[in-house]
């Protein structure tokens, strides 16, 4: 039966209505999710490696995780390991306090509540907790002030971030979990970030923004005379179990991250939050995720008009082969307009649908793997394949359709037997045109003009070195170095770095190699000292050096940035590109 176009929307509505009605009879214990943040989730990676076995509560490749799973994992590690350092025990108590509703709630009790009813728990301004209903209200603050020099000249404007908002989270009868985060933001970022916002008409990690002139308010004119950005962030989701503890459903708007590395080639958190439905099936040693999401493209369109939509469907199968080795298979398809109903099939191979329907939809596949051993090490990898022709890949002639990307990395916990010293080395190699499509951004692997994969786009190689040291319970020192070689696009030429350009505008069919175009070298060094004053209240001192040179000189830029931040219930805003 072929449905007429006007019947498709009601058809989908009735399907969804019946689906949700069925859910009402099968809800089981469920929780909310903490936002993905590299510092927060590094702790979970660290204790998985120290335990010398893969996490049983969740598979680590798809972030974020449920709070109840984090709490149960942290409790198990704290109880099972007698060789933990004072810093480790502090970190585990921090995780338990942050997720106290799923363990002994006394972890989070405040010694001196404020006005009797406020901050009775260390993490929340106000909370209610009983057998039927949990509710927590948390203030969200992120204030940054800093100065930069640009090409050796001091910028008269101050780098600022002014974020205020709130997070509301809870559970209804331990059957339905929910969270919502709303923040109002104004920011003048360093010059290299503001340049990228201008180039792509998008704030990394955010959606719609407005220009904020320094002269527009009495407050901001004291900090900067040029233009900053003003944007509103809204994230949230509800979650429930569809069948016992095996099938979990999450509906919301947020950013997700897939992989075990510092970067992700398959799905990163670099673009704006997007509406999604995530269905996760856990059975035996398998973790199978279906993700359906709606993206936007061409956000440079005329203001006050609807941005065109496109749809993303993802399958990811993760398997723990033994207690040390995990492997995963990934496939995704980006489809402009309405998502074909065939993509909702949970077991079909997406490329077959694209071929059978004659669509121009962009389909990609990938592999990921992780191996932990010796209570110290984790080796991980990702491979992305957009297109693969064996004779062209082995021929070495630089065919434009050799669109592949590879990641490999190593984590070393308690390095050289120094407690609480963690090192990480990672390499990412992405060939030209990897995230591009035939019809520009309509089918490209992007959202709100930004890459859904690696933040740099394509046509580069990157080496990352990270060191984390926690000398005391509340102080963490983090040093990072990024060495990047990328071929950028001279004006009017497409050498494969920008996923928004259609690959039909490529310069040549052969002779395409990493670094082609305007060869750019970027050296990015960052040092952060982060001190936790109280639960989820941090003060960060940061020093960043960024140097970029290119063959043409058009992309030459040197930045030296010093800043201090105060953040409450919010992960650091990272701009490492």
C-alpha positions as CSV (number, residue, x, y, z in Angstrom):
1,X,0.0,0.0,0.0
2,X,1.3,3.5,-0.9
3,X,0.2,6.3,1.3
4,X,-0.6,9.7,-0.2
5,X,1.7,12.5,0.9
6,X,-1.0,14.2,3.0
7,X,-1.6,10.9,4.9
8,X,2.0,10.4,6.0
9,X,2.0,12.9,8.9
10,X,-1.2,11.4,10.5
11,X,0.1,7.9,9.9
12,X,3.3,8.7,11.8
13,X,1.3,10.4,14.5
14,X,-0.9,7.3,15.1
15,X,2.2,5.1,15.1
16,X,3.8,7.3,17.8
17,X,0.6,7.6,19.9
18,X,0.2,3.9,19.9
19,X,3.8,3.4,20.8
20,X,3.7,5.7,23.7
21,X,0.4,4.2,25.0
22,X,2.0,0.8,25.0
23,X,5.0,2.2,27.0
24,X,2.7,3.4,29.8
25,X,2.1,-0.3,30.8
26,X,5.7,-1.3,30.9
27,X,7.8,1.4,32.6
28,X,10.6,0.2,34.9
29,X,13.2,1.9,37.0
30,X,14.7,4.7,35.1
31,X,16.9,7.8,35.7
32,X,18.1,11.0,34.1
33,X,21.5,11.6,32.5
34,X,24.3,14.0,33.3
35,X,25.6,16.2,30.5
36,X,28.6,14.8,28.6
37,X,31.8,16.4,29.8
38,X,35.4,15.2,29.2
39,X,36.5,15.8,32.8
40,X,33.5,14.1,34.3
41,X,33.6,11.1,32.0
42,X,37.3,10.8,32.3
43,X,36.8,9.7,35.9
44,X,34.5,6.8,34.8
45,X,37.1,5.8,32.2
46,X,39.8,5.9,34.8
47,X,38.0,3.6,37.2
48,X,37.0,1.2,34.5
49,X,40.7,0.8,33.6
50,X,41.8,0.5,37.2
51,X,39.2,-2.3,37.7
52,X,40.9,-4.3,35.0
53,X,37.6,-5.2,33.4
54,X,35.0,-3.6,31.2
55,X,32.1,-1.8,32.9
56,X,29.1,-4.1,33.3
57,X,26.7,-1.3,34.1
58,X,27.0,0.3,30.7
59,X,29.0,0.1,27.5
60,X,31.4,3.1,27.5
61,X,31.2,4.0,23.8
62,X,27.9,5.9,23.7
63,X,27.6,8.9,25.9
64,X,26.0,10.1,28.1
65,X,25.2,7.4,30.7
66,X,22.3,7.0,33.1
67,X,22.8,8.5,36.5
68,X,21.7,5.3,38.2
69,X,24.4,3.3,36.3
70,X,27.1,5.8,37.2
71,X,26.0,5.6,40.9
72,X,26.0,1.8,41.0
73,X,29.4,1.6,39.2
74,X,31.0,4.2,41.5
75,X,29.6,2.4,44.6
76,X,30.9,-1.0,43.4
77,X,34.4,0.4,42.7
78,X,34.5,2.1,46.1
79,X,33.5,-1.1,47.9
80,X,35.6,-3.5,45.9
81,X,39.0,-1.8,45.8
82,X,41.2,-1.4,48.9
83,X,44.1,0.1,47.0
84,X,42.5,3.4,46.1
85,X,44.2,6.7,46.8
86,X,42.7,9.5,48.9
87,X,42.1,11.3,45.7
88,X,40.3,8.3,44.2
89,X,38.0,7.9,47.1
90,X,37.2,11.6,47.0
91,X,36.4,11.3,43.3
92,X,34.1,8.4,43.8
93,X,32.3,10.1,46.7
94,X,31.9,13.1,44.3
95,X,30.2,10.9,41.8
96,X,28.0,9.3,44.4
97,X,27.1,12.7,45.8
98,X,26.2,13.9,42.3
99,X,23.9,10.9,41.8
100,X,22.8,10.3,45.4
101,X,19.2,9.5,44.6
102,X,20.3,6.0,43.3
103,X,22.5,5.1,46.3
104,X,22.5,5.8,50.1
105,X,21.4,9.4,50.1
106,X,23.4,10.2,53.1
107,X,26.4,10.7,50.8
108,X,25.0,14.0,49.8
109,X,23.7,15.3,53.2
110,X,24.9,18.8,53.9
111,X,26.3,19.5,57.4
112,X,24.9,23.0,57.5
113,X,21.8,23.6,55.2
114,X,21.1,27.1,54.1
115,X,17.9,28.6,55.7
116,X,17.0,25.0,56.7
117,X,15.4,24.1,53.4
118,X,18.1,25.0,50.9
119,X,21.1,22.9,50.1
120,X,20.1,20.1,52.4
121,X,21.9,18.1,49.8
122,X,25.4,19.2,48.7
123,X,24.6,19.2,45.0
124,X,21.2,20.9,44.8
125,X,19.7,24.2,45.8
126,X,16.4,22.5,46.6
127,X,15.3,18.9,46.5
128,X,12.3,16.7,47.3
129,X,12.8,12.9,47.7
130,X,10.3,10.2,48.5
131,X,9.3,6.8,47.1
132,X,7.1,8.2,44.4
133,X,8.8,11.4,43.3
134,X,12.3,12.9,43.2
135,X,13.0,16.5,42.2
136,X,16.2,18.5,42.3
137,X,16.7,22.2,41.3
138,X,20.3,23.2,40.6
139,X,21.6,26.7,39.7
140,X,23.9,26.8,36.7
141,X,26.6,29.5,36.5
142,X,29.6,30.0,34.2
143,X,31.6,33.2,34.5
144,X,34.8,33.8,32.6
145,X,37.1,36.8,32.4
146,X,40.3,36.8,30.4
147,X,42.7,38.8,28.2
148,X,44.4,37.8,25.0
149,X,47.2,39.0,22.7
150,X,46.7,38.6,19.0
151,X,49.8,38.4,16.8
152,X,51.7,40.0,19.7
153,X,49.3,42.9,20.2
154,X,47.1,43.1,23.3
155,X,43.4,43.0,22.5
156,X,41.7,45.9,24.3
157,X,38.5,43.9,24.8
158,X,38.1,41.4,27.6
159,X,37.3,37.8,26.9
160,X,34.1,37.1,28.8
161,X,31.5,34.4,29.3
162,X,28.3,35.2,31.3
163,X,26.1,32.1,31.7
164,X,23.2,31.9,34.1
165,X,20.5,29.3,34.3
166,X,19.1,26.3,36.1
167,X,18.9,22.5,35.8
168,X,15.8,20.6,36.9
169,X,16.0,16.9,37.1
170,X,14.1,14.0,38.8
171,X,12.2,10.8,38.6
172,X,8.6,9.8,38.9
173,X,8.2,6.6,40.8
174,X,11.6,5.6,39.6
175,X,9.8,4.8,36.4
176,X,10.3,8.0,34.4
177,X,13.5,10.0,34.5
178,X,13.7,13.6,33.2
179,X,16.1,16.5,33.1
180,X,16.0,20.0,31.7
181,X,18.8,22.6,31.5
182,X,18.1,26.2,30.5
183,X,20.8,28.9,30.3
184,X,21.1,32.4,29.0
185,X,24.5,33.2,27.6
186,X,26.6,36.2,26.4
187,X,30.2,35.7,25.4
188,X,33.1,37.3,23.7
189,X,35.3,34.4,22.8
190,X,39.0,34.5,21.8
191,X,39.7,35.8,18.2
192,X,40.2,32.4,16.6
193,X,36.8,31.3,18.0
194,X,35.0,34.4,16.9
195,X,36.5,34.0,13.4
196,X,35.1,30.5,13.2
197,X,31.6,31.7,14.3
198,X,31.8,34.2,11.5
199,X,33.0,31.6,8.9
200,X,30.3,29.1,9.7
201,X,27.5,31.3,11.2
202,X,27.3,29.1,14.2
203,X,28.6,29.0,17.8
204,X,30.3,25.7,18.4
205,X,28.0,23.5,20.6
206,X,25.1,26.0,20.3
207,X,22.2,26.8,18.0
208,X,20.8,30.2,17.0
209,X,22.7,33.3,18.2
210,X,22.4,37.1,18.0
211,X,25.2,39.7,17.7
212,X,25.7,41.5,20.9
213,X,27.4,44.9,20.4
214,X,29.4,46.1,23.4
215,X,27.7,49.5,23.2
216,X,24.2,47.9,23.6
217,X,24.2,47.8,27.4
218,X,25.8,49.7,30.3
219,X,27.4,46.5,31.5
220,X,29.1,45.2,28.4
221,X,30.5,48.5,27.2
222,X,32.9,48.3,30.1
223,X,34.4,45.0,28.8
224,X,34.4,45.2,25.0
225,X,33.8,47.7,22.3
226,X,33.2,45.3,19.4
227,X,30.6,42.5,18.9
228,X,30.0,39.5,21.1
229,X,27.4,36.7,20.8
230,X,24.2,36.2,22.7
231,X,22.5,32.8,22.7
232,X,20.1,30.7,24.7
233,X,20.7,27.0,25.5
234,X,17.9,24.5,26.1
235,X,18.7,20.8,26.7
236,X,16.5,18.1,28.2
237,X,15.1,14.6,27.9
238,X,12.8,12.1,29.4
239,X,13.7,8.4,29.6
240,X,12.0,5.1,30.5
241,X,12.4,1.4,30.0
242,X,10.3,-0.2,27.4
243,X,10.9,-3.8,28.4
244,X,12.3,-4.8,31.8
245,X,15.9,-3.6,32.1
246,X,16.7,-4.6,28.5
247,X,15.2,-1.9,26.3
248,X,15.5,1.7,27.3
249,X,14.1,4.8,25.5
250,X,15.2,8.4,25.7
251,X,13.4,11.3,24.0
252,X,14.9,14.7,24.2
253,X,17.0,17.5,22.8
254,X,20.7,17.4,23.5
255,X,24.2,16.5,22.2
256,X,25.5,12.9,22.2
257,X,29.0,11.5,21.8
258,X,30.1,8.2,20.4
259,X,33.6,6.8,21.1
260,X,36.3,6.2,23.7
261,X,38.6,8.9,22.4
262,X,39.1,12.6,23.2
263,X,37.7,13.2,19.7
264,X,35.0,11.3,17.9
265,X,35.1,10.7,14.1
266,X,31.6,9.1,14.2
267,X,29.4,11.4,16.4
268,X,30.8,14.3,18.4
269,X,29.3,17.0,20.7
270,X,30.6,19.9,18.5
271,X,27.3,20.9,16.9
272,X,24.2,22.3,18.5
273,X,21.7,20.2,20.6
274,X,19.2,18.4,18.4
275,X,15.9,16.6,19.0
276,X,16.4,12.8,19.1
277,X,15.0,9.5,20.1
278,X,17.5,7.0,21.4
279,X,16.5,3.3,21.9
280,X,19.1,1.2,23.7
281,X,18.9,-2.6,24.0
282,X,21.1,-4.4,26.6
283,X,21.2,-8.1,26.5
284,X,23.9,-10.7,27.2
285,X,27.2,-9.0,26.2
286,X,25.5,-6.8,23.6
287,X,24.5,-3.1,23.6
288,X,22.5,-2.0,20.6
289,X,21.6,1.6,20.1
290,X,19.2,3.1,17.6
291,X,19.3,6.9,17.2
292,X,16.9,9.0,15.2
293,X,17.5,12.7,15.2
294,X,16.5,15.9,13.3
295,X,19.2,18.3,12.1
296,X,19.2,21.7,10.6
297,X,21.3,23.0,7.7
298,X,21.8,26.3,5.9
299,X,21.4,28.3,9.1
300,X,22.8,31.3,7.1
301,X,19.3,31.7,5.6
302,X,17.2,34.8,5.9
303,X,16.4,35.6,9.6
304,X,12.9,34.8,10.8
305,X,12.5,31.9,8.4
306,X,12.4,28.2,9.1
307,X,15.8,26.6,8.6
308,X,15.6,23.6,6.4
309,X,15.6,20.2,8.2
310,X,17.3,16.9,7.6
311,X,17.2,13.7,9.5
312,X,19.8,11.3,10.9
313,X,19.4,7.6,11.6
314,X,22.2,5.6,13.4
315,X,22.7,2.0,14.3
316,X,25.5,1.2,16.7
317,X,26.2,-2.4,18.0
318,X,28.6,-2.8,20.8
319,X,29.9,-6.2,22.0
320,X,32.1,-7.2,24.9
321,X,34.0,-10.1,23.5
322,X,35.6,-10.7,26.9
323,X,36.3,-8.7,30.1
324,X,39.0,-6.6,28.4
325,X,37.9,-6.2,24.7
326,X,35.0,-4.3,23.3
327,X,34.2,-3.9,19.6
328,X,31.5,-1.9,17.9
329,X,29.9,-1.5,14.4
330,X,28.4,1.8,13.4
331,X,26.2,2.9,10.4
332,X,24.5,6.2,9.8
333,X,22.4,7.8,7.0
334,X,21.6,11.5,6.6
335,X,18.4,12.2,4.7
336,X,17.1,15.7,3.7
337,X,13.3,16.2,4.0
338,X,11.3,13.4,5.6
339,X,13.1,10.4,6.9
340,X,12.1,7.3,4.9
341,X,10.1,4.8,7.0
342,X,12.5,2.1,5.9
343,X,15.3,3.7,8.0
344,X,13.3,2.8,11.2
345,X,14.0,-0.9,10.6
346,X,16.3,-1.8,13.4
347,X,18.2,-4.5,11.6
348,X,18.5,-3.3,8.0
349,X,21.8,-2.2,6.4
350,X,21.3,1.4,5.6
351,X,23.4,1.5,2.4
352,X,21.0,-1.2,0.9
353,X,18.0,1.2,1.5
354,X,19.9,4.1,-0.1
355,X,20.7,1.9,-3.2
356,X,17.2,0.4,-3.4
357,X,15.3,3.7,-3.2
358,X,17.7,5.5,-5.5
359,X,18.1,8.3,-2.9
360,X,21.0,10.7,-2.7
361,X,21.1,10.2,1.1
362,X,24.5,10.1,2.7
363,X,25.3,6.7,4.3
364,X,28.5,6.0,6.2
365,X,29.8,3.1,8.2
366,X,32.4,2.8,11.0
367,X,34.1,0.5,13.5
368,X,35.3,1.2,17.0
369,X,37.2,-0.9,19.5
370,X,38.7,-0.7,23.0
371,X,41.1,-3.0,24.9
372,X,41.9,-2.5,28.6
373,X,44.7,-4.4,30.3
374,X,47.0,-4.5,33.3
375,X,45.0,-2.0,35.4
376,X,46.9,0.8,33.6
377,X,46.2,0.8,29.9
378,X,43.4,1.3,27.4
379,X,44.0,1.2,23.6
380,X,41.1,2.4,21.5
381,X,40.3,3.1,17.8
382,X,37.7,4.3,15.4
383,X,37.5,3.8,11.6
384,X,35.0,5.7,9.4
385,X,34.3,4.8,5.8
386,X,32.2,7.1,3.6
387,X,33.3,5.4,0.4
388,X,35.7,2.5,-0.3
389,X,36.9,1.1,-3.6
390,X,39.7,-1.4,-3.0
391,X,41.7,-0.8,-6.2
392,X,41.6,3.0,-5.6
393,X,42.6,2.8,-2.0
394,X,45.6,0.5,-2.8
395,X,46.4,2.3,-6.0
396,X,47.9,5.3,-4.2
397,X,46.7,7.8,-6.8
398,X,44.7,10.0,-4.4
399,X,41.3,9.3,-5.8
400,X,38.8,11.9,-4.4
401,X,36.4,9.1,-3.4
402,X,38.9,7.6,-0.9
403,X,36.8,9.1,2.0
404,X,38.0,7.4,5.1
405,X,39.1,8.4,8.6
406,X,41.1,6.6,11.3
407,X,41.6,7.2,15.0
408,X,44.0,5.4,17.4
409,X,44.8,6.3,21.0
410,X,46.2,5.1,24.3
411,X,45.3,6.0,27.9
412,X,47.8,5.3,30.6
413,X,46.4,5.4,34.1
414,X,48.6,6.0,37.2
415,X,51.4,6.5,34.6
416,X,54.9,5.3,35.7
417,X,53.3,4.2,39.0
418,X,52.6,7.8,39.9
419,X,49.3,7.8,41.6
420,X,46.6,10.0,40.0
421,X,48.8,10.8,37.0
422,X,46.9,9.9,33.8
423,X,48.3,10.3,30.3
424,X,46.6,10.1,26.9
425,X,48.0,10.1,23.3
426,X,45.7,10.2,20.3
427,X,46.1,10.4,16.5
428,X,43.3,11.3,14.1
429,X,43.7,11.1,10.3
430,X,40.8,12.3,8.1
431,X,41.1,12.4,4.3
432,X,39.6,15.1,2.1
433,X,35.8,15.2,1.5
434,X,35.0,12.6,4.2
435,X,31.9,14.4,5.6
436,X,30.8,16.0,2.4
437,X,27.9,15.1,0.2
438,X,26.8,15.6,-3.4
439,X,24.2,18.3,-2.6
440,X,26.2,20.5,-0.2
441,X,24.9,20.7,3.4
442,X,21.5,19.1,2.7
443,X,23.0,15.6,3.0
444,X,26.4,16.4,4.5
445,X,27.3,15.0,7.9
446,X,26.6,18.3,9.6
447,X,24.2,20.0,11.9
448,X,23.7,23.8,12.2
449,X,26.6,24.3,9.7
450,X,29.0,22.4,12.0
451,X,30.5,18.9,11.6
452,X,28.8,16.0,13.4
453,X,32.1,14.2,13.3
454,X,35.5,15.7,14.0
455,X,35.4,19.5,14.8
456,X,38.1,20.2,12.2
457,X,36.0,18.9,9.3
458,X,38.3,16.9,7.0
459,X,41.7,17.0,5.1
460,X,43.9,16.9,8.2
461,X,46.0,14.8,10.6
462,X,46.1,15.6,14.3
463,X,48.1,14.4,17.3
464,X,46.9,15.0,20.8
465,X,48.8,14.7,24.1
466,X,47.0,15.1,27.4
467,X,48.3,14.9,31.0
468,X,46.1,15.0,34.1
469,X,47.5,15.1,37.6
470,X,45.5,15.3,40.8
471,X,48.0,16.2,43.6
472,X,45.3,16.8,46.2
473,X,41.7,15.8,46.5
474,X,40.3,19.1,45.2
475,X,43.0,20.2,42.8
476,X,43.4,18.9,39.2
477,X,46.1,20.0,36.8
478,X,45.5,19.4,33.1
479,X,47.9,20.0,30.2
480,X,47.1,19.5,26.6
481,X,48.9,19.8,23.3
482,X,47.3,19.6,19.8
483,X,49.5,19.4,16.7
484,X,47.4,19.8,13.5
485,X,48.3,19.8,9.8
486,X,45.3,20.6,7.6
487,X,44.7,21.6,4.0
488,X,42.3,24.6,4.0
489,X,40.3,25.9,1.1
490,X,41.6,29.0,-0.7
491,X,38.9,31.4,-1.8
492,X,36.7,29.8,-4.5
493,X,38.5,26.3,-4.3
494,X,37.3,23.1,-2.7
495,X,40.1,21.0,-1.5
496,X,38.0,18.9,0.9
497,X,38.2,20.5,4.3
498,X,34.8,22.1,4.6
499,X,31.9,19.6,4.8
500,X,29.4,22.3,3.8
501,X,30.8,22.3,0.2
502,X,29.5,19.7,-2.2
503,X,32.1,17.2,-3.3
504,X,31.0,17.9,-6.9
505,X,33.0,21.2,-6.6
506,X,36.3,19.3,-5.9
507,X,39.4,20.6,-7.6
508,X,40.4,17.3,-9.2
509,X,39.5,13.6,-9.4
510,X,43.0,12.3,-8.6
511,X,46.0,13.6,-6.7
512,X,43.9,14.3,-3.5
513,X,46.1,13.9,-0.4
514,X,45.9,15.2,3.2
515,X,47.2,18.7,3.4
516,X,46.2,19.7,-0.2
517,X,45.1,23.3,-0.6
518,X,46.4,26.0,1.7
519,X,48.6,23.9,4.0
520,X,48.1,25.1,7.6
521,X,50.0,24.1,10.8
522,X,48.3,24.7,14.1
523,X,50.0,24.2,17.5
524,X,47.6,24.5,20.4
525,X,48.8,24.3,24.0
526,X,46.6,24.6,27.0
527,X,47.2,24.4,30.8
528,X,44.4,24.4,33.3
529,X,44.4,24.3,37.1
530,X,40.9,23.4,38.4
531,X,40.0,23.6,42.1
532,X,36.7,22.3,43.4
533,X,35.5,24.6,46.2
534,X,32.5,22.5,47.0
535,X,30.3,20.0,45.1
536,X,30.3,21.0,41.4
537,X,31.6,24.5,42.2
538,X,34.9,25.0,40.4
539,X,37.4,27.8,39.9
540,X,39.6,27.3,36.8
541,X,42.8,29.1,35.9
542,X,43.6,28.6,32.2
543,X,46.5,29.6,30.0
544,X,46.2,28.9,26.2
545,X,48.7,29.4,23.4
546,X,47.6,28.9,19.9
547,X,49.8,29.4,16.8
548,X,48.5,28.9,13.2
549,X,50.5,29.4,10.0
550,X,49.5,28.7,6.4
551,X,51.4,28.6,3.1
552,X,49.4,31.6,1.8
553,X,49.6,33.5,5.0
554,X,45.8,34.1,4.9
555,X,45.3,31.9,8.0
556,X,48.2,33.1,10.1
557,X,47.1,33.8,13.6
558,X,48.8,33.7,17.0
559,X,46.8,33.8,20.3
560,X,48.0,34.0,23.9
561,X,45.0,33.8,26.3
562,X,44.9,34.0,30.1
563,X,41.6,33.5,31.8
564,X,39.8,32.7,35.1
565,X,36.5,31.0,35.3
566,X,33.9,30.2,38.0
567,X,31.5,27.5,37.1
568,X,28.7,25.8,39.0
569,X,27.0,22.6,37.8
570,X,28.4,23.0,34.3
571,X,31.3,21.3,32.5
572,X,34.1,23.5,30.9
573,X,33.3,25.0,27.6
574,X,36.2,23.7,25.4
575,X,37.2,25.4,22.1
576,X,40.1,23.2,21.1
577,X,40.5,23.6,17.3
